[in-house]
Amino acid sequence: MAEPGPERSDGHGIRLLQGSREFFPALIAAIDGALAEVWLETYIFDFNASGADVAQALMRAAGRGVVVHLVVDGAGTGALPPSWRARFDRAGVQWRVYAPLGPLGYLAPSRWRRLHRKLCAVDGRVAFCGGINIVDDLHDPSHGTLAAPRLDFALRAQGALALEVRAAMARLWWRMQLMREVGRSDLPAALGALRPTPARRMLRVRRRATANPGQQRPTRALLLLRDNLRNRGRIERAYRKAIADARQEVVIANAYFVPGRKLRRALELAAERGVRVLLLLQGRYESFMQFHATRPVYRQLLDAGVEIHEYGASFLHAKVAVIDGHWVTVGSSNLEPLSLLLAREANMVVDDAAIAADLRARLLGAMEHGGRRVDPADYANRPWRQRLGERIALGLMRVALFLTGYRY
């Protein structure tokens, strides 16, 4: 495992972290240093192995008077284990479950809109954003013990970017709090959730301070959010613009890769104008639809000259890219419909040569030592059963999107 990259001195203190073995120590250190507040969002919070270390850090912070807000997703995590729920309550950790599935589970299309962000902010001074859930590198909630750590990344940032992360999580928390009180038909409490409090007044001041980052700080780092209101296509547009501007190389690692027509065409055009395009994609079976729906898009990309590598050393969970040795994105958004059209996602974009070189080296190393390049001839001659599975998976994805009102 490579050591964490050097911390940048551009005002954001950005550092690249790989896997829970780099991410969790940095996260726990920040939580243990909290003086006033900790905000944490995650799709999966698994309390096995080192995931429990993060839970303990949250309880330590709450125990010394720090205000701790935790939000987990109702599908990725579900209900917290009773023992941990009781321990959080005793310690004073304030926790919420985003959109519990309910009795119909995934049969209700409204429940397909998930909280997939992995964010943390501590005292408005340090923040984390990436694809890493609170899950130990060598443990998978569905597959048990892993022989090798899953491949995933996060960024640690300071300064104005940390304030933006804090503001994004606070907005979601207050919105959830309001809906909770409305659901209880508790009008006074609902009005109280809207009433300006000292903490919310501070949030407004910080939001104004970062509302126009182009005037407040160098545009070397940005937080990109994806939601169903003002930021419906922001992450995908950032990818497409960076790919369209590429002149030398595009390196993308993405766990669930089913790009729409515009994004796929951007990759094809880049390869056709001489840009080297390398994709590192999932090589191990994890779930039927995401795994098999990816393969039908290979043909057009391979024909355009795109290099596709499938990672098989362990599960690939990364959602990252490096373009032309300076543009970097690290976050939670897969390049597939659930992430790009339905889920709440968060990516950081950084313009920094040193961070780009660090991430690029790790990705190329993963391709060399844990990946297998897809041969166009082998792909063209794959068995009919595999082709059938791919068509079924892609069809199911399109039907699911149709039921939610999207075309992809």
C-alpha positions in Angstrom: 0.0 0.0 0.0 1.4 3.4 -1.0 1.8 6.1 1.6 -0.7 8.9 1.5 0.4 11.6 -0.9 2.0 14.9 0.2 -0.3 17.5 1.5 -0.7 20.4 -0.9 -0.1 24.0 0.3 -2.6 25.8 -2.0 -5.0 26.7 0.8 -7.0 23.5 0.6 -4.5 21.1 2.1 -5.7 18.3 -0.2 -4.4 14.8 0.3 -5.2 11.6 -1.6 -6.1 8.6 0.5 -6.5 5.0 -0.8 -8.7 2.5 0.9 -9.8 2.3 4.6 -6.2 1.7 5.7 -5.3 5.2 4.7 -8.7 6.8 5.0 -9.8 5.6 8.4 -6.8 6.8 10.4 -7.0 10.3 8.8 -10.8 10.3 9.5 -10.5 9.2 13.1 -7.7 11.7 13.8 -9.9 14.5 12.5 -12.9 13.3 14.6 -10.7 12.9 17.7 -9.5 16.5 17.2 -13.0 17.9 16.8 -13.8 20.8 19.1 -17.4 21.7 18.2 -19.1 19.5 15.5 -18.7 16.4 13.3 -20.9 15.7 10.2 -20.7 12.3 8.6 -22.7 10.8 5.7 -22.2 7.4 4.2 -24.1 4.9 2.1 -22.8 1.9 4.1 -21.8 1.9 7.7 -20.6 -1.6 8.6 -19.6 -2.1 12.2 -17.2 -5.0 11.6 -13.4 -4.7 12.0 -12.1 -1.2 11.4 -15.6 0.2 10.8 -16.2 -0.1 14.5 -13.1 2.1 15.1 -14.9 4.9 13.3 -18.1 4.4 15.3 -16.0 4.5 18.5 -14.4 7.8 17.4 -17.9 9.3 16.9 -18.9 8.2 20.4 -15.7 9.7 21.9 -16.4 13.0 20.2 -20.1 13.1 21.4 -19.0 12.1 24.9 -16.8 15.2 25.3 -19.5 17.5 24.1 -19.0 17.7 20.4 -22.2 17.8 18.3 -22.1 14.7 16.1 -24.5 14.3 13.2 -24.5 10.9 11.3 -26.7 10.0 8.3 -26.7 6.6 6.7 -28.6 5.4 3.7 -31.7 3.2 4.3 -30.7 0.7 1.6 -27.0 0.6 1.9 -27.0 0.4 5.7 -30.6 0.0 6.6 -31.5 0.1 10.3 -28.5 0.4 12.6 -27.8 -2.7 14.7 -29.7 -2.4 18.0 -26.5 -2.6 20.1 -24.9 0.2 18.2 -28.1 2.3 18.1 -28.3 2.1 21.9 -24.6 3.0 22.3 -24.9 6.0 19.9 -28.0 7.2 21.9 -26.2 6.9 25.2 -23.1 8.7 23.9 -25.3 11.5 22.4 -24.6 10.8 18.7 -27.4 12.2 16.6 -28.2 9.8 13.8 -30.7 9.5 11.0 -31.5 6.9 8.3 -32.1 8.4 4.9 -35.1 7.0 3.0 -35.7 3.7 4.8 -36.9 1.1 2.2 -40.2 0.3 3.9 -42.4 -2.8 3.4 -42.2 -2.7 -0.4 -38.4 -2.4 -0.5 -37.1 -1.7 -4.0 -40.6 -2.4 -5.5 -41.4 1.2 -4.8 -39.6 3.3 -7.5 -39.5 6.3 -5.2 -37.1 4.4 -3.0 -34.5 4.1 -5.8 -33.3 7.7 -5.0 -30.5 6.9 -2.6 -28.0 8.9 -0.4 -24.8 7.6 -2.0 -22.5 10.4 -0.8 -19.5 9.7 1.4 -18.8 13.0 3.1 -17.4 14.2 6.5 -16.7 17.6 7.8 -15.1 18.5 11.2 -15.5 22.0 12.7 -15.8 23.4 9.2 -12.0 23.2 8.9 -11.3 19.7 7.5 -13.5 17.6 5.2 -13.4 14.2 3.4 -15.0 13.3 0.1 -14.7 10.1 -1.9 -16.1 6.7 -2.7 -15.1 4.9 0.5 -17.9 3.7 2.8 -17.4 3.0 6.4 -16.4 -0.6 5.7 -13.1 -2.4 6.4 -10.9 -2.9 3.3 -10.9 -6.7 3.8 -14.6 -7.1 4.7 -17.7 -7.0 2.4 -21.2 -7.0 3.9 -22.4 -9.2 1.1 -19.4 -11.4 0.3 -17.6 -11.7 3.7 -13.8 -11.7 4.0 -11.8 -10.5 1.0 -8.4 -11.8 0.0 -7.2 -8.4 -1.1 -8.4 -4.9 -0.2 -11.0 -3.3 -2.4 -9.7 -0.5 -4.6 -11.2 2.9 -3.6 -10.1 6.5 -2.9 -11.0 9.6 -1.0 -9.7 13.2 -0.6 -9.0 15.1 2.6 -9.4 18.9 2.2 -9.2 22.0 4.4 -10.2 25.7 4.1 -13.2 27.0 2.1 -13.8 23.6 0.5 -14.4 22.1 4.0 -17.0 24.8 4.6 -18.8 23.8 1.4 -18.9 20.2 2.4 -20.2 21.1 5.9 -22.9 23.3 4.3 -24.0 20.6 2.0 -24.5 18.1 4.8 -26.2 20.7 7.1 -28.7 21.5 4.4 -29.6 17.8 4.0 -29.8 17.4 7.8 -32.2 20.3 8.3 -34.3 19.1 5.4 -34.6 15.7 6.9 -35.4 17.2 10.3 -38.2 19.2 8.8 -39.7 16.3 7.0 -39.5 14.2 10.1 -41.5 16.7 12.1 -44.0 17.2 9.3 -44.5 13.4 9.2 -45.3 13.4 12.9 -47.8 16.3 12.2 -45.9 18.3 14.8 -46.3 21.8 13.4 -44.5 23.6 16.2 -41.5 21.4 15.8 -41.6 21.7 12.0 -41.6 25.5 12.4 -38.8 25.2 14.8 -36.8 23.3 12.3 -37.1 26.3 10.0 -36.4 28.9 12.7 -32.9 30.4 12.5 -30.7 29.0 15.2 -27.1 30.2 16.0 -25.8 27.1 14.2 -27.9 27.8 11.1 -27.1 31.5 11.1 -23.4 30.5 11.1 -24.2 28.2 8.2 -25.8 31.0 6.2 -22.8 33.2 6.7 -20.5 30.4 5.6 -22.6 29.7 2.5 -22.4 33.4 1.5 -18.7 33.3 2.0 -18.4 30.3 -0.4 -21.3 31.1 -2.7 -19.0 32.4 -5.4 -15.8 30.5 -5.0 -14.3 32.0 -8.2 -14.1 35.3 -6.4 -13.1 34.0 -2.9 -10.3 31.5 -3.7 -8.3 30.0 -6.5 -10.5 27.6 -8.6 -8.1 24.7 -8.0 -10.6 22.6 -6.1 -14.4 22.4 -6.3 -17.1 20.4 -4.7 -19.6 19.0 -7.2 -23.0 17.7 -5.9 -25.6 15.7 -7.7 -29.2 16.0 -6.5 -32.7 16.2 -8.0 -33.0 20.0 -7.6 -30.4 22.4 -8.7 -27.6 20.0 -9.4 -29.2 17.3 -11.6 -26.4 17.0 -14.2 -23.4 18.8 -12.7 -21.1 15.8 -12.2 -21.7 14.3 -15.6 -21.2 17.7 -17.3 -17.9 18.2 -15.5 -16.7 14.8 -16.8 -17.8 15.6 -20.3 -16.1 19.0 -20.4 -12.8 17.6 -19.1 -12.9 14.8 -21.6 -13.7 17.2 -24.4 -10.8 19.4 -23.4 -8.3 16.4 -23.1 -5.3 16.5 -25.4 -3.1 13.7 -24.1 -4.6 11.2 -21.8 -7.9 10.2 -20.0 -7.6 7.7 -17.2 -10.9 6.6 -15.5 -11.6 4.0 -12.8 -15.2 3.4 -12.2 -17.0 0.5 -10.4 -20.3 0.6 -12.2 -19.9 1.9 -15.8 -22.9 2.3 -18.0 -22.4 5.8 -19.6 -25.1 7.5 -21.5 -24.9 8.5 -25.1 -23.3 11.9 -24.6 -20.6 10.7 -22.2 -19.8 7.6 -24.3 -19.5 9.8 -27.4 -17.1 12.1 -25.5 -14.8 9.2 -24.8 -15.0 7.9 -28.4 -14.2 11.3 -29.8 -11.3 11.8 -27.5 -9.8 8.4 -28.6 -10.4 9.2 -32.3 -8.5 12.5 -32.0 -5.5 10.7 -30.6 -6.0 11.0 -26.9 -5.1 7.8 -25.0 -8.2 6.7 -23.1 -7.8 4.1 -20.4 -10.7 2.6 -18.5 -10.3 0.5 -15.3 -13.6 -1.3 -14.7 -15.1 -3.9 -12.5 -13.7 -7.4 -13.2 -15.4 -9.3 -10.4 -19.1 -10.2 -10.1 -20.8 -8.2 -7.4 -24.4 -7.7 -8.6 -26.2 -8.9 -11.7 -27.5 -5.7 -13.2 -24.5 -3.5 -12.7 -22.0 -6.2 -13.7 -23.6 -7.4 -16.9 -25.1 -4.0 -18.0 -21.6 -2.6 -18.4 -20.5 -5.0 -21.1 -22.7 -4.0 -24.0 -21.0 -0.6 -24.2 -17.6 -2.1 -24.7 -17.9 -2.6 -28.5 -18.2 1.0 -29.5 -15.5 2.1 -27.1 -13.1 -0.7 -28.3 -13.8 0.2 -31.9 -12.9 3.8 -31.2 -9.5 2.7 -29.7 -10.3 3.0 -26.0 -8.3 0.7 -23.8 -10.5 -1.2 -21.3 -9.0 -3.0 -18.3 -11.0 -5.1 -15.9 -9.8 -5.2 -12.3 -9.9 -8.7 -10.7 -7.6 -8.5 -7.7 -10.5 -7.5 -5.5 -13.6 -5.5 -5.8 -13.2 -2.2 -7.7 -15.1 0.5 -5.9 -13.3 3.6 -7.1 -15.0 6.5 -8.9 -12.0 8.6 -10.0 -10.4 10.1 -13.1 -7.1 11.8 -14.1 -7.0 13.9 -17.3 -3.9 15.4 -19.0 -1.9 15.0 -15.8 -3.6 17.8 -13.8 -7.4 17.4 -13.7 -8.6 15.0 -11.0 -11.9 14.0 -9.7 -12.5 11.7 -6.7 -16.0 11.0 -5.3 -19.0 8.7 -5.0 -20.6 9.0 -8.4 -20.5 6.0 -10.7 -20.8 6.6 -14.4 -24.2 4.8 -14.6 -27.8 5.9 -14.4 -28.4 5.3 -10.7 -25.6 7.7 -9.8 -26.0 10.2 -12.6 -29.8 10.4 -12.6 -31.2 9.3 -9.3 -28.8 9.3 -6.3 -27.4 12.1 -4.2 -23.7 12.1 -5.0 -20.6 14.2 -4.2 -17.3 14.5 -6.1 -14.3 16.8 -5.6 -12.5 18.2 -8.6 -8.9 19.2 -8.2 -6.5 20.9 -10.6 -3.2 19.8 -9.3 -0.3 18.1 -11.0 1.1 16.4 -7.9 -2.2 14.8 -6.9 -2.8 13.8 -10.5 0.5 12.1 -10.7 -0.1 10.3 -7.5 -3.5 9.0 -8.5 -2.4 8.2 -12.0 0.5 6.0 -10.7 -1.9 4.1 -8.4 -4.4 3.5 -11.2 -1.7 2.3 -13.7 -0.3 0.1 -11.0 -3.7 -1.4 -10.5 -4.1 -2.1 -14.2 -0.7 -3.7 -14.4 -0.8 -5.8 -11.3 -4.5 -6.5 -10.7 -6.1 -5.9 -14.1 -6.7 -7.7 -17.4 -6.9 -5.8 -20.7 -10.0 -6.6 -22.7 -9.1 -8.1 -26.1 -11.5 -6.9 -28.8 -11.4 -10.3 -30.5 -12.2 -12.1 -27.3 -15.0 -9.7 -26.6 -16.5 -10.2 -30.1 -16.4 -14.0 -29.5 -17.9 -14.1 -26.0 -20.4 -16.9 -25.4 -24.1 -16.4 -26.3 -25.1 -17.0 -22.7 -23.0 -14.0 -21.6 -24.5 -11.9 -24.4 -28.0 -12.9 -23.2 -27.2 -11.9 -19.6 -25.9 -8.6 -20.8 -29.1 -7.8 -22.8 -31.3 -8.8 -19.9 -29.3 -6.6 -17.4 -29.3 -3.6 -19.7 -33.0 -4.1 -20.4 -33.8 -4.2 -16.7 -31.9 -1.0 -16.1 -33.8 0.7 -18.9 -37.1 -0.5 -17.5 -36.2 0.8 -14.1 -35.3 4.2 -15.4 -38.5 4.3 -17.4 -40.5 3.7 -14.3 -38.8 6.7 -12.6 -39.5 8.9 -15.6 -36.0 9.0 -17.1 -34.6 8.0 -20.5 -30.9 7.0 -20.8 
